[in-house]
Amino acid sequence: MADNLPGNLKDVEDDYIVGTDCRGYKLKHYTLAERLMQVEYAQIMSERDPCSDTLIYILEGGFRGFHKFSSGELWTEWKDGAEDKWYTMYDDATLPWEIYDEDPVDGHTVEVA
């Protein structure tokens, strides 16, 4: 079985800041992966009739999961449209589940640039 973990595990550590989002919040690896999962889930649910192309793509390709992405891969996904989608759902109160309890947007550990 191929090793699908990032080569540099330092960038997936709890305190590593991956980047600063469009609203000035500094995002750690775990928080960013959680946000991306919400965007992906919402996309899958919106496509489920008759079937989700996103889900088919994930299953065909053996998607390894956002928590196993390198920081660079996460940031690329985030800036490639997920950020706008996540904040639209956040502002409209339509996120598929509660945000991660350490997400800075929720008032926990707020670090604004």
JOFEN-V335167 format. One record per helix or strand. SS is the DSSP state (alpha for helix, beta for strand). FROM is the first residue (numbers start at 1). TO is the last residue. If there is no record, write none. Layout:
ss: (SS:SS)
from: (FROM:FROM)
to: (TO:TO)
This chain:
ss: (alpha:beta:beta:alpha:alpha:alpha:alpha:alpha:beta)
from: (9:17:25:29:53:66:71:104:112)
to: (12:20:28:46:61:68:91:106:112)
